[in-house]
Amino acid sequence: MINFSSYWVLPLLFMFHDFEELVFVPYWLKDHSPKIHGRVLFVGVNRSDILAAGIWEEFCIYSLLAASAYIINAPLLIATAVFPYLFHLIIHLVFVFNKRTYVPGAITAIIELPITIVYLYLLSALTKALLWEWIIVIIIMFIFFISNLKFIHWIMAKAMNKLR
């Protein structure tokens, strides 16, 4: 696997997964309660156009991250960004167990989990970083992606309220 192609796998995995959410969330929310333990899944956004805007923003971040990693030859950036994404896939499966039914994103999460784990292993072979560098960058990636997810959810909720 050469560096250039390896950097673009994460944005492709993200889009494959999020297309499932984009297509099925609005229909799923019509027949299912979006709440799990008092938290609302998908921020209750039942419009594909609003979901698409959030997905587009995240795809731009993954693409910029991939391009930056390639330009500066830093596979550690992509490898560590895989961890929050892997966590996201696992959370979808937790939602399935909590809801005891299909939750949008679950099918691609099942398909992508082994692929993402192998991808992470292959990226780690390209990375010559020390353990402390991995830990620091993983923490930064988690903080960044969780903060961005909260921001996207906030924006999508505001858009939903405006359009009601």
DSSP file (Angstrom, degrees, kcal/mol; ACC not computed):
  #  RESIDUE AA STRUCTURE BP1 BP2  ACC     N-H-->O    O-->H-N    N-H-->O    O-->H-N    TCO  KAPPA ALPHA  PHI   PSI    X-CA   Y-CA   Z-CA
    1    1 A M              0   0    0      0, 0.0     2,-0.2     0, 0.0     3,-0.0   0.000 360.0 360.0 360.0 123.3    0.0    0.0    0.0
    2    2 A I     >  -     0   0    0      1,-0.1     4,-2.1     4,-0.0     5,-0.2  -0.539 360.0-111.3 -86.9 158.1    1.6    3.3   -1.0
    3    3 A N  H  > S+     0   0    0      1,-0.2     4,-1.9     2,-0.2    -1,-0.1   0.898 110.9  54.6 -55.1 -47.9    1.1    6.4    1.2
    4    4 A F  H  > S+     0   0    0      1,-0.2     4,-0.8     2,-0.2     3,-0.3   0.929 112.7  40.9 -57.4 -50.0   -1.1    8.4   -1.2
    5    5 A S  H >4 S+     0   0    0      1,-0.2     3,-0.6     2,-0.2     4,-0.5   0.863 111.6  57.2 -68.8 -33.5   -3.7    5.7   -1.6
    6    6 A S  H >< S+     0   0    0     -4,-2.1     3,-0.8     1,-0.2     4,-0.5   0.841 100.5  58.0 -66.9 -31.2   -3.6    4.8    2.1
    7    7 A Y  H 3< S+     0   0    0     -4,-1.9     3,-0.3    -3,-0.3    -1,-0.2   0.792 103.9  52.1 -68.8 -27.1   -4.5    8.3    3.1
    8    8 A W  T <X S+     0   0    0     -4,-0.8     4,-1.4    -3,-0.6    -1,-0.2   0.501  86.6  82.1 -91.6  -3.6   -7.7    8.4    1.1
    9    9 A V  H <> S+     0   0    0     -3,-0.8     4,-2.8    -4,-0.5     5,-0.2   0.913  87.2  56.1 -67.1 -41.2   -9.2    5.2    2.5
   10   10 A L  H  > S+     0   0    0     -4,-0.5     4,-2.7    -3,-0.3     5,-0.2   0.931 107.1  46.7 -61.0 -48.3  -10.5    6.9    5.7
   11   11 A P  H  > S+     0   0    0      0, 0.0     4,-2.2     0, 0.0    -1,-0.2   0.882 113.9  50.5 -61.0 -34.0  -12.6    9.6    3.8
   12   12 A L  H  X S+     0   0    0     -4,-1.4     4,-2.4     2,-0.2    -2,-0.2   0.921 110.6  47.6 -68.6 -43.1  -14.0    6.8    1.6
   13   13 A L  H  X S+     0   0    0     -4,-2.8     4,-2.4     1,-0.2     5,-0.2   0.926 111.5  52.5 -60.5 -44.1  -14.9    4.6    4.5
   14   14 A F  H  X S+     0   0    0     -4,-2.7     4,-3.0    -5,-0.2    -2,-0.2   0.929 110.9  45.8 -57.5 -47.5  -16.6    7.6    6.1
   15   15 A M  H  X S+     0   0    0     -4,-2.2     4,-2.1     2,-0.2    -1,-0.2   0.901 110.5  53.0 -67.1 -39.8  -18.7    8.4    3.1
   16   16 A F  H  X S+     0   0    0     -4,-2.4     4,-0.9     1,-0.2    -1,-0.2   0.934 115.2  42.0 -58.6 -45.8  -19.7    4.8    2.6
   17   17 A H  H >X S+     0   0    0     -4,-2.4     4,-1.3     1,-0.2     3,-0.5   0.927 114.3  49.6 -66.7 -46.8  -20.9    4.7    6.2
   18   18 A D  H 3X S+     0   0    0     -4,-3.0     4,-3.0     1,-0.2    -1,-0.2   0.739  99.8  64.8 -73.0 -21.0  -22.6    8.1    6.2
   19   19 A F  H 3X S+     0   0    0     -4,-2.1     4,-2.4     2,-0.2     5,-0.2   0.897 100.9  52.8 -62.8 -38.0  -24.5    7.4    3.0
   20   20 A E  H <X S+     0   0    0     -4,-0.9     4,-2.4    -3,-0.5     5,-0.3   0.936 112.2  44.4 -61.4 -44.5  -26.3    4.7    4.9
   21   21 A E  H  X S+     0   0    0     -4,-1.3     4,-2.6     1,-0.2    -2,-0.2   0.935 112.1  52.7 -63.5 -46.1  -27.2    7.3    7.6
   22   22 A L  H  < S+     0   0    0     -4,-3.0    -2,-0.2     1,-0.2    -1,-0.2   0.893 116.1  38.9 -57.8 -42.8  -28.1    9.9    5.1
   23   23 A V  H  < S+     0   0    0     -4,-2.4     4,-0.4    -5,-0.2    -1,-0.2   0.903 126.0  31.9 -76.0 -42.4  -30.6    7.7    3.3
   24   24 A F  H  X S+     0   0    0     -4,-2.4     4,-2.8    -5,-0.2     5,-0.2   0.718  96.7  77.7 -98.3 -21.6  -32.1    5.8    6.2
   25   25 A V  H  X S+     0   0    0     -4,-2.6     4,-2.6    -5,-0.3     5,-0.2   0.937  95.4  49.2 -57.3 -50.2  -32.2    8.2    9.2
   26   26 A P  H  > S+     0   0    0      0, 0.0     4,-0.7     0, 0.0    -1,-0.2   0.904 116.9  42.0 -58.6 -39.9  -35.2   10.3    8.0
   27   27 A Y  H >> S+     0   0    0     -4,-0.4     4,-0.7     1,-0.2     3,-0.5   0.890 113.8  52.0 -71.9 -39.4  -37.3    7.1    7.4
   28   28 A W  H >X S+     0   0    0     -4,-2.8     4,-1.1     1,-0.2     3,-1.0   0.891 104.3  56.6 -64.2 -40.5  -36.1    5.4   10.5
   29   29 A L  H 3< S+     0   0    0     -4,-2.6    -1,-0.2     1,-0.2    -2,-0.2   0.736  96.4  65.6 -66.8 -21.8  -37.1    8.4   12.7
   30   30 A K  H << S+     0   0    0     -4,-0.7    -1,-0.2    -3,-0.5    -2,-0.2   0.842 116.3  25.7 -65.9 -32.2  -40.7    8.2   11.4
   31   31 A D  H << S+     0   0    0     -3,-1.0     2,-0.4    -4,-0.7    -2,-0.2   0.455 118.1  59.1-112.5  -3.6  -41.2    4.8   13.1
   32   32 A H  S  < S-     0   0    0     -4,-1.1    -1,-0.0     2,-0.0     0, 0.0  -0.951  79.0-113.6-132.3 147.3  -38.7    4.8   16.0
   33   33 A S        -     0   0    0     -2,-0.4    -3,-0.1     1,-0.1    -2,-0.0  -0.627  21.9-147.0 -72.9 131.6  -38.0    6.9   19.0
   34   34 A P        +     0   0    0      0, 0.0     7,-4.2     0, 0.0     2,-0.3   0.465  64.6 106.3 -80.2   2.2  -34.7    8.6   18.6
   35   35 A K  E     +A   40   0A   0      5,-0.3     2,-0.4     3,-0.1     5,-0.2  -0.648  38.2 173.2 -93.4 137.8  -33.9    8.4   22.4
   36   36 A I  E >  S-A   39   0A   0      3,-2.7     3,-2.2    -2,-0.3    63,-0.0  -0.961  82.0 -19.5-134.4 118.1  -31.5    6.1   24.1
   37   37 A H  T 3  S-     0   0    0     -2,-0.4     3,-0.1     1,-0.3    -2,-0.0   0.876 129.4 -51.1  51.1  42.1  -31.0    6.8   27.9
   38   38 A G  T 3  S+     0   0    0      1,-0.3     2,-0.4     0, 0.0    -1,-0.3   0.361 115.9 113.9  81.6  -6.0  -32.4   10.3   27.5
   39   39 A R  E <   -A   36   0A   0     -3,-2.2    -3,-2.7    -5,-0.0     2,-0.6  -0.793  64.6-129.3 -99.9 142.8  -30.1   11.2   24.5
   40   40 A V  E >   -A   35   0A   0     -2,-0.4     3,-1.2    -5,-0.2    -5,-0.3  -0.807  19.4-133.7 -95.8 120.3  -31.5   11.8   21.1
   41   41 A L  G >  S+     0   0    0     -7,-4.2     3,-2.3    -2,-0.6     4,-0.1  -0.417  88.9   6.3 -68.3 144.8  -29.9    9.9   18.2
   42   42 A F  G >  S-     0   0    0      1,-0.3     3,-2.8     2,-0.2    -1,-0.3   0.721 118.4 -85.5  55.9  23.4  -29.0   11.9   15.1
   43   43 A V  G <  S-     0   0    0     -3,-1.2    -1,-0.3     1,-0.3    -2,-0.2   0.663  72.5 -76.5  52.7  18.4  -30.1   15.0   17.1
   44   44 A G  G <  S+     0   0    0     -3,-2.3     2,-0.6     1,-0.2    -1,-0.3   0.625  85.4 159.3  71.8  11.6  -33.6   14.1   15.9
   45   45 A V    <   +     0   0    0     -3,-2.8    -1,-0.2     1,-0.1   -16,-0.1  -0.566  13.9 173.7 -72.3 116.7  -32.7   15.5   12.4
   46   46 A N        +     0   0    0     -2,-0.6     2,-0.5    -3,-0.1    -1,-0.1   0.117  48.1  92.4-112.2  20.3  -35.2   13.9   10.1
   47   47 A R     >  -     0   0    0      1,-0.1     4,-2.2   -22,-0.0     3,-0.3  -0.966  62.1-151.0-119.6 126.6  -34.3   15.8    6.9
   48   48 A S  H  > S+     0   0    0     -2,-0.5     4,-2.9     1,-0.2     5,-0.2   0.840  96.1  58.7 -62.7 -34.0  -31.7   14.5    4.5
   49   49 A D  H  > S+     0   0    0      2,-0.2     4,-1.4     1,-0.2    -1,-0.2   0.898 109.0  43.6 -65.4 -38.6  -30.7   18.0    3.4
   50   50 A I  H  > S+     0   0    0     -3,-0.3     4,-1.6     2,-0.2    -2,-0.2   0.909 114.9  49.2 -72.4 -41.6  -29.7   19.0    6.9
   51   51 A L  H  X S+     0   0    0     -4,-2.2     4,-2.6     1,-0.2    -2,-0.2   0.914 108.2  55.3 -59.6 -42.4  -27.9   15.6    7.5
   52   52 A A  H  X S+     0   0    0     -4,-2.9     4,-2.8     1,-0.2    -1,-0.2   0.865 103.6  54.3 -60.7 -37.3  -26.1   16.1    4.2
   53   53 A A  H  X S+     0   0    0     -4,-1.4     4,-2.0     2,-0.2    -1,-0.2   0.917 111.2  45.1 -64.1 -42.5  -24.7   19.5    5.3
   54   54 A G  H  X S+     0   0    0     -4,-1.6     4,-2.0     2,-0.2    -2,-0.2   0.895 114.4  48.6 -66.2 -40.4  -23.3   17.9    8.5
   55   55 A I  H  X S+     0   0    0     -4,-2.6     4,-2.7     2,-0.2    -2,-0.2   0.902 109.4  52.9 -65.6 -41.7  -21.9   15.0    6.5
   56   56 A W  H  X S+     0   0    0     -4,-2.8     4,-2.4     2,-0.2    -2,-0.2   0.913 107.6  51.6 -60.3 -43.4  -20.3   17.3    4.0
   57   57 A E  H  X S+     0   0    0     -4,-2.0     4,-1.7     1,-0.2    -1,-0.2   0.926 112.8  44.7 -60.9 -45.0  -18.6   19.3    6.7
   58   58 A E  H  X S+     0   0    0     -4,-2.0     4,-2.6     1,-0.2    -1,-0.2   0.887 110.9  53.6 -67.9 -37.9  -17.1   16.2    8.2
   59   59 A F  H  X S+     0   0    0     -4,-2.7     4,-2.7     1,-0.2    -1,-0.2   0.900 106.5  53.2 -62.3 -39.8  -16.1   14.8    4.8
   60   60 A C  H  X S+     0   0    0     -4,-2.4     4,-2.7     2,-0.2    -1,-0.2   0.903 109.1  49.4 -60.7 -40.6  -14.3   18.1    4.1
   61   61 A I  H  X S+     0   0    0     -4,-1.7     4,-2.6     2,-0.2    -2,-0.2   0.941 112.0  47.0 -64.7 -46.8  -12.3   17.7    7.4
   62   62 A Y  H  X S+     0   0    0     -4,-2.6     4,-2.4     1,-0.2    -2,-0.2   0.901 114.0  48.8 -61.4 -39.8  -11.4   14.1    6.5
   63   63 A S  H  X S+     0   0    0     -4,-2.7     4,-2.7     2,-0.2    -2,-0.2   0.918 112.1  47.2 -66.8 -43.7  -10.3   15.1    3.0
   64   64 A L  H  X S+     0   0    0     -4,-2.7     4,-2.7     2,-0.2     5,-0.2   0.892 112.4  50.9 -64.2 -38.6   -8.2   18.0    4.3
   65   65 A L  H  X S+     0   0    0     -4,-2.6     4,-2.6    -5,-0.2    -2,-0.2   0.921 111.7  47.2 -63.0 -44.3   -6.7   15.7    6.9
   66   66 A A  H  X S+     0   0    0     -4,-2.4     4,-2.1     2,-0.2    -2,-0.2   0.920 113.9  47.1 -63.9 -44.5   -5.8   13.2    4.2
   67   67 A A  H  X S+     0   0    0     -4,-2.7     4,-2.8     2,-0.2    -2,-0.2   0.921 113.7  48.0 -64.1 -43.5   -4.4   15.8    1.9
   68   68 A S  H  X S+     0   0    0     -4,-2.7     4,-2.6     1,-0.2    -2,-0.2   0.923 110.6  51.1 -63.0 -44.6   -2.3   17.4    4.7
   69   69 A A  H  <>S+     0   0    0     -4,-2.6     5,-2.7     1,-0.2     4,-0.5   0.893 113.2  46.2 -60.7 -39.3   -1.0   13.9    5.8
   70   70 A Y  H ><5S+     0   0    0     -4,-2.1     3,-0.7     3,-0.2    -2,-0.2   0.942 112.2  49.7 -67.8 -46.9    0.0   13.2    2.2
   71   71 A I  H 3<5S+     0   0    0     -4,-2.8    -2,-0.2     1,-0.3    -1,-0.2   0.898 122.0  32.7 -61.3 -42.3    1.7   16.6    1.7
   72   72 A I  T 3<5S-     0   0    0     -4,-2.6    -1,-0.3    -5,-0.2    -2,-0.2   0.369 108.5-122.4 -97.5   6.3    3.7   16.5    4.9
   73   73 A N  T < 5 +     0   0    0     -3,-0.7    -3,-0.2    -4,-0.5    -4,-0.1   0.956  60.0 146.9  53.2  59.4    4.1   12.7    4.7
   74   74 A A    >>< +     0   0    0     -5,-2.7     3,-1.6     1,-0.1     4,-0.7  -0.699  21.1 170.8-127.4  78.9    2.5   12.1    8.1
   75   75 A P  H 3> S+     0   0    0      0, 0.0     4,-3.0     0, 0.0     5,-0.2   0.741  74.4  75.0 -60.8 -20.5    0.6    8.8    8.2
   76   76 A L  H 3> S+     0   0    0      1,-0.2     4,-2.5     2,-0.2     5,-0.2   0.853  88.7  59.1 -59.3 -34.2    0.3    9.3   12.0
   77   77 A L  H <> S+     0   0    0     -3,-1.6     4,-1.2     2,-0.2    -1,-0.2   0.926 112.7  36.8 -61.1 -45.2   -2.4   11.9   11.3
   78   78 A I  H  X S+     0   0    0     -4,-0.7     4,-1.2     2,-0.2    -2,-0.2   0.918 115.0  54.8 -74.3 -43.6   -4.6    9.5    9.4
   79   79 A A  H  X S+     0   0    0     -4,-3.0     4,-0.6     1,-0.2     3,-0.5   0.910 111.6  44.3 -57.3 -43.3   -3.8    6.5   11.7
   80   80 A T  H  < S+     0   0    0     -4,-2.5     3,-0.5     1,-0.2    -1,-0.2   0.786 107.2  58.9 -75.5 -25.4   -4.9    8.4   14.8
   81   81 A A  H  X S+     0   0    0     -4,-1.2     4,-1.2    -5,-0.2    -1,-0.2   0.710  95.2  67.2 -72.0 -19.2   -8.0    9.8   13.1
   82   82 A V  H  X S+     0   0    0     -4,-1.2     4,-3.1    -3,-0.5     5,-0.2   0.846  89.3  65.6 -67.6 -33.2   -9.0    6.2   12.5
   83   83 A F  H  X S+     0   0    0     -4,-0.6     4,-2.4    -3,-0.5    -1,-0.2   0.935 103.0  42.2 -59.9 -50.9   -9.5    5.7   16.3
   84   84 A P  H  > S+     0   0    0      0, 0.0     4,-2.2     0, 0.0    -1,-0.2   0.883 116.2  51.5 -62.9 -34.2  -12.4    8.1   16.7
   85   85 A Y  H  X S+     0   0    0     -4,-1.2     4,-2.1     2,-0.2    -2,-0.2   0.923 109.3  49.0 -66.6 -43.2  -13.9    6.7   13.6
   86   86 A L  H  X S+     0   0    0     -4,-3.1     4,-2.1     1,-0.2    -1,-0.2   0.907 110.4  51.4 -60.6 -42.9  -13.6    3.2   14.9
   87   87 A F  H  X S+     0   0    0     -4,-2.4     4,-2.4    -5,-0.2    -1,-0.2   0.899 107.0  54.4 -59.7 -42.0  -15.2    4.3   18.1
   88   88 A H  H  X S+     0   0    0     -4,-2.2     4,-1.6     1,-0.2    -2,-0.2   0.905 107.6  49.5 -58.9 -43.9  -18.1    5.8   16.1
   89   89 A L  H  X S+     0   0    0     -4,-2.1     4,-1.3     1,-0.2    -1,-0.2   0.912 110.7  49.7 -63.3 -42.3  -18.7    2.5   14.3
   90   90 A I  H  X S+     0   0    0     -4,-2.1     4,-2.0     1,-0.2     3,-0.3   0.897 105.4  57.7 -63.9 -40.0  -18.7    0.6   17.6
   91   91 A I  H  X S+     0   0    0     -4,-2.4     4,-2.5     1,-0.2    -1,-0.2   0.876 100.8  57.6 -59.3 -37.6  -21.2    3.1   19.1
   92   92 A H  H  X S+     0   0    0     -4,-1.6     4,-1.8     1,-0.2    -1,-0.2   0.904 106.8  47.8 -59.3 -40.1  -23.6    2.3   16.2
   93   93 A L  H  X S+     0   0    0     -4,-1.3     4,-2.0    -3,-0.3    -1,-0.2   0.860 108.4  54.2 -70.5 -34.4  -23.5   -1.3   17.3
   94   94 A V  H  X S+     0   0    0     -4,-2.0     4,-2.5     2,-0.2    -2,-0.2   0.908 106.6  53.0 -61.6 -41.6  -24.1   -0.3   20.9
   95   95 A F  H  X S+     0   0    0     -4,-2.5     4,-3.0     1,-0.2     5,-0.3   0.903 106.5  52.8 -59.1 -41.9  -27.2    1.6   19.7
   96   96 A V  H  X>S+     0   0    0     -4,-1.8     4,-2.1     1,-0.2     5,-0.9   0.926 111.0  45.9 -60.5 -45.1  -28.5   -1.5   17.9
   97   97 A F  H  <5S+     0   0    0     -4,-2.0    -1,-0.2     2,-0.2    -2,-0.2   0.884 115.1  47.2 -67.2 -37.6  -28.2   -3.5   21.2
   98   98 A N  H  <5S+     0   0    0     -4,-2.5    -2,-0.2     1,-0.2    -1,-0.2   0.907 120.8  36.5 -68.6 -41.8  -29.8   -0.8   23.2
   99   99 A K  H  <5S-     0   0    0     -4,-3.0    -2,-0.2     2,-0.2    -1,-0.2   0.695  95.8-141.1 -83.7 -20.0  -32.7   -0.3   20.7
  100  100 A R  T  <5S+     0   0    0     -4,-2.1     2,-0.3    -5,-0.3    -3,-0.2   0.844  73.8  73.5  57.5  36.5  -32.9   -4.0   19.9
  101  101 A T  S   <S-     0   0    0     -5,-0.9    -1,-0.2    -6,-0.2    -2,-0.2  -0.956  97.7 -61.7-160.1 171.7  -33.6   -3.1   16.3
  102  102 A Y        -     0   0    0     -2,-0.3     0, 0.0    -3,-0.1     0, 0.0  -0.379  45.2-167.8 -60.6 137.7  -31.8   -1.8   13.2
  103  103 A V    >   -     0   0    0    -11,-0.1     3,-2.3    -2,-0.1     4,-0.2  -0.999  36.1 -96.5-126.2 131.9  -30.3    1.7   13.6
  104  104 A P  T 3  S+     0   0    0      0, 0.0   -83,-0.1     0, 0.0   -84,-0.0  -0.197 112.8  31.6 -51.5 132.2  -29.1    3.6   10.5
  105  105 A G  T 3> S+     0   0    0    -85,-0.1     4,-1.6   -12,-0.0   -13,-0.1   0.196  89.6 104.2 103.5 -12.4  -25.3    3.1   10.2
  106  106 A A  H <> S+     0   0    0     -3,-2.3     4,-2.3     2,-0.2     5,-0.2   0.889  76.1  51.3 -70.4 -40.1  -25.3   -0.4   11.7
  107  107 A I  H  > S+     0   0    0     -4,-0.2     4,-2.2     1,-0.2    -1,-0.2   0.948 114.4  42.1 -65.1 -48.1  -24.9   -2.4    8.5
  108  108 A T  H  > S+     0   0    0      1,-0.2     4,-3.0     2,-0.2    -1,-0.2   0.819 110.9  58.2 -70.1 -27.6  -22.0   -0.4    7.3
  109  109 A A  H  X S+     0   0    0     -4,-1.6     4,-2.0     2,-0.2    -1,-0.2   0.927 108.1  46.0 -63.5 -43.4  -20.5   -0.4   10.8
  110  110 A I  H  < S+     0   0    0     -4,-2.3    -2,-0.2     2,-0.2    -1,-0.2   0.918 116.8  44.6 -64.3 -43.3  -20.6   -4.3   10.7
  111  111 A I  H  X S+     0   0    0     -4,-2.2     4,-0.7     1,-0.2    -2,-0.2   0.913 118.6  42.8 -65.7 -42.9  -19.0   -4.3    7.2
  112  112 A E  H  X S+     0   0    0     -4,-3.0     4,-3.5     1,-0.2     5,-0.3   0.713  92.3  80.8 -83.6 -21.6  -16.4   -1.6    8.0
  113  113 A L  H  X S+     0   0    0     -4,-2.0     4,-2.1     1,-0.2    -1,-0.2   0.940 100.2  37.6 -53.8 -54.2  -15.2   -2.8   11.5
  114  114 A P  H  > S+     0   0    0      0, 0.0     4,-2.2     0, 0.0    -1,-0.2   0.899 118.3  51.4 -66.2 -36.0  -12.9   -5.5   10.3
  115  115 A I  H  X S+     0   0    0     -4,-0.7     4,-2.8     1,-0.2    -2,-0.2   0.925 111.0  48.2 -62.6 -44.3  -11.8   -3.3    7.3
  116  116 A T  H  X S+     0   0    0     -4,-3.5     4,-2.5     2,-0.2    -1,-0.2   0.867 110.0  51.5 -67.0 -37.1  -11.0   -0.4    9.5
  117  117 A I  H  X S+     0   0    0     -4,-2.1     4,-2.1    -5,-0.3    -1,-0.2   0.922 113.1  44.7 -65.7 -43.9   -9.0   -2.5   12.0
  118  118 A V  H  X S+     0   0    0     -4,-2.2     4,-2.6     2,-0.2    -2,-0.2   0.914 112.4  53.1 -64.4 -42.5   -6.9   -3.9    9.1
  119  119 A Y  H  X S+     0   0    0     -4,-2.8     4,-2.6     1,-0.2    -2,-0.2   0.911 108.6  49.6 -58.1 -44.5   -6.6   -0.4    7.7
  120  120 A L  H  X S+     0   0    0     -4,-2.5     4,-2.3     1,-0.2    -1,-0.2   0.906 110.2  50.9 -62.2 -41.9   -5.3    0.8   11.1
  121  121 A Y  H  X S+     0   0    0     -4,-2.1     4,-1.2     2,-0.2    -2,-0.2   0.925 111.6  47.1 -61.1 -45.3   -2.8   -2.0   11.2
  122  122 A L  H  X S+     0   0    0     -4,-2.6     4,-0.8     1,-0.2     3,-0.2   0.891 112.2  50.1 -66.0 -39.4   -1.5   -1.2    7.8
  123  123 A L  H >X S+     0   0    0     -4,-2.6     4,-1.1     1,-0.2     3,-0.9   0.893 104.7  57.8 -64.6 -38.3   -1.2    2.5    8.6
  124  124 A S  H 3< S+     0   0    0     -4,-2.3    -1,-0.2     1,-0.3    -2,-0.2   0.820 100.6  57.9 -62.9 -28.7    0.6    1.7   11.8
  125  125 A A  H 3< S+     0   0    0     -4,-1.2    -1,-0.3    -3,-0.2    -2,-0.2   0.795 106.6  48.7 -69.5 -27.4    3.3   -0.1    9.6
  126  126 A L  H << S+     0   0    0     -3,-0.9     2,-0.5    -4,-0.8    -1,-0.2   0.690  98.0  86.1 -81.0 -19.0    3.8    3.2    7.7
  127  127 A T     <  -     0   0    0     -4,-1.1   -53,-0.1    -3,-0.2    -4,-0.0  -0.706  50.0-176.6 -93.4 127.7    4.1    5.2   10.9
  128  128 A K        +     0   0    0     -2,-0.5    -1,-0.1     2,-0.0    -3,-0.1   0.148  41.6 132.6-103.7  17.4    7.5    5.5   12.5
  129  129 A A        -     0   0    0     -5,-0.1     2,-0.1     1,-0.1    -2,-0.0  -0.311  57.4-114.9 -73.1 153.3    6.1    7.5   15.5
  130  130 A L     >  -     0   0    0      1,-0.1     4,-2.1    -2,-0.0     3,-0.5  -0.410  31.4-103.5 -80.8 162.5    6.9    6.7   19.1
  131  131 A L  H  > S+     0   0    0      1,-0.2     4,-2.5     2,-0.2     5,-0.2   0.882 120.9  53.2 -56.3 -43.0    4.3    5.6   21.5
  132  132 A W  H  > S+     0   0    0      1,-0.2     4,-2.3     2,-0.2    -1,-0.2   0.851 107.7  52.0 -64.5 -33.0    4.1    8.9   23.3
  133  133 A E  H  > S+     0   0    0     -3,-0.5     4,-2.5     2,-0.2     5,-0.3   0.922 109.2  50.1 -67.2 -43.3    3.5   10.6   19.9
  134  134 A W  H  X S+     0   0    0     -4,-2.1     4,-2.8     1,-0.2     5,-0.2   0.946 111.6  48.5 -55.9 -50.0    0.6    8.2   19.2
  135  135 A I  H  X S+     0   0    0     -4,-2.5     4,-2.3     1,-0.2    -2,-0.2   0.918 112.8  46.7 -61.0 -46.3   -1.0    8.9   22.5
  136  136 A I  H  X S+     0   0    0     -4,-2.3     4,-2.3     1,-0.2    -1,-0.2   0.937 115.8  44.3 -62.6 -47.4   -0.8   12.7   22.2
  137  137 A V  H  X S+     0   0    0     -4,-2.5     4,-2.6     2,-0.2    -2,-0.2   0.863 111.5  53.7 -70.2 -34.7   -2.1   12.7   18.6
  138  138 A I  H  X S+     0   0    0     -4,-2.8     4,-2.7    -5,-0.3    -1,-0.2   0.936 110.1  47.9 -62.4 -45.2   -4.9   10.2   19.5
  139  139 A I  H  X S+     0   0    0     -4,-2.3     4,-2.5    -5,-0.2    -2,-0.2   0.922 112.4  49.0 -61.0 -43.9   -6.0   12.4   22.4
  140  140 A I  H  X S+     0   0    0     -4,-2.3     4,-2.8     1,-0.2    -1,-0.2   0.917 111.4  49.8 -61.4 -43.4   -5.9   15.5   20.1
  141  141 A M  H  X S+     0   0    0     -4,-2.6     4,-3.1     2,-0.2     5,-0.3   0.919 110.9  48.8 -63.2 -44.1   -8.0   13.7   17.4
  142  142 A F  H  X S+     0   0    0     -4,-2.7     4,-2.6     2,-0.2     5,-0.3   0.940 113.4  46.8 -61.7 -46.1  -10.6   12.5   19.9
  143  143 A I  H  X S+     0   0    0     -4,-2.5     4,-2.3    -5,-0.2     5,-0.2   0.933 115.6  46.5 -60.4 -45.8  -11.0   16.0   21.3
  144  144 A F  H  X S+     0   0    0     -4,-2.8     4,-2.7    -5,-0.2    -2,-0.2   0.949 115.8  42.8 -62.4 -50.7  -11.1   17.5   17.8
  145  145 A F  H  X S+     0   0    0     -4,-3.1     4,-2.4     2,-0.2    -2,-0.2   0.868 115.4  48.5 -69.9 -36.0  -13.7   15.0   16.4
  146  146 A I  H  X S+     0   0    0     -4,-2.6     4,-2.3    -5,-0.3    -1,-0.2   0.921 113.9  47.5 -67.9 -42.2  -15.9   15.0   19.5
  147  147 A S  H  X S+     0   0    0     -4,-2.3     4,-2.3    -5,-0.3    -2,-0.2   0.916 113.2  48.4 -62.3 -42.7  -15.9   18.8   19.6
  148  148 A N  H  X S+     0   0    0     -4,-2.7     4,-2.9    -5,-0.2    -2,-0.2   0.899 109.7  52.0 -65.3 -39.9  -16.6   18.9   15.8
  149  149 A L  H  X S+     0   0    0     -4,-2.4     4,-2.7     2,-0.2    -1,-0.2   0.914 110.0  48.9 -62.4 -42.8  -19.5   16.4   16.3
  150  150 A K  H  X S+     0   0    0     -4,-2.3     4,-2.3     2,-0.2    -1,-0.2   0.913 112.5  49.3 -61.9 -41.9  -21.0   18.5   19.0
  151  151 A F  H  X S+     0   0    0     -4,-2.3     4,-2.6     2,-0.2    -2,-0.2   0.934 111.8  47.5 -62.2 -47.2  -20.7   21.6   16.8
  152  152 A I  H  X S+     0   0    0     -4,-2.9     4,-2.9     1,-0.2     5,-0.2   0.924 112.7  49.1 -61.2 -45.2  -22.3   19.8   13.8
  153  153 A H  H  X S+     0   0    0     -4,-2.7     4,-2.5     1,-0.2    -1,-0.2   0.894 110.9  50.8 -62.1 -39.5  -25.1   18.5   16.0
  154  154 A W  H  X S+     0   0    0     -4,-2.3     4,-2.2    -5,-0.2    -2,-0.2   0.931 112.9  45.3 -62.7 -46.5  -25.7   22.0   17.4
  155  155 A I  H  X S+     0   0    0     -4,-2.6     4,-2.5     2,-0.2    -2,-0.2   0.921 113.9  48.8 -63.8 -44.7  -25.8   23.5   13.9
  156  156 A M  H  X S+     0   0    0     -4,-2.9     4,-2.5     1,-0.2    -2,-0.2   0.897 111.1  50.2 -65.3 -39.2  -28.1   20.8   12.6
  157  157 A A  H  X S+     0   0    0     -4,-2.5     4,-2.3    -5,-0.2    -1,-0.2   0.911 111.0  49.2 -64.3 -41.9  -30.5   21.2   15.6
  158  158 A K  H  X S+     0   0    0     -4,-2.2     4,-2.2     2,-0.2    -2,-0.2   0.922 111.4  49.4 -61.8 -43.8  -30.6   25.0   15.0
  159  159 A A  H  X S+     0   0    0     -4,-2.5     4,-1.9     1,-0.2    -2,-0.2   0.907 110.3  50.9 -62.5 -41.5  -31.4   24.4   11.3
  160  160 A M  H  X S+     0   0    0     -4,-2.5     4,-0.6     1,-0.2    -1,-0.2   0.919 110.5  48.8 -62.2 -43.3  -34.1   22.0   12.2
  161  161 A N  H >< S+     0   0    0     -4,-2.3     3,-0.6     1,-0.2    -1,-0.2   0.871 110.9  50.7 -65.6 -36.8  -35.7   24.4   14.7
  162  162 A K  H 3< S+     0   0    0     -4,-2.2    -1,-0.2     1,-0.2    -2,-0.2   0.861 110.4  49.3 -66.3 -35.9  -35.6   27.2   12.1
  163  163 A L  H 3<        0   0    0     -4,-1.9    -1,-0.2     1,-0.2    -2,-0.2   0.488 360.0 360.0 -86.5  -2.6  -37.2   25.1    9.4
  164  164 A R    <<        0   0    0     -3,-0.6    -1,-0.2    -4,-0.6    -2,-0.1   0.477 360.0 360.0 -80.6 360.0  -40.1   23.9   11.7
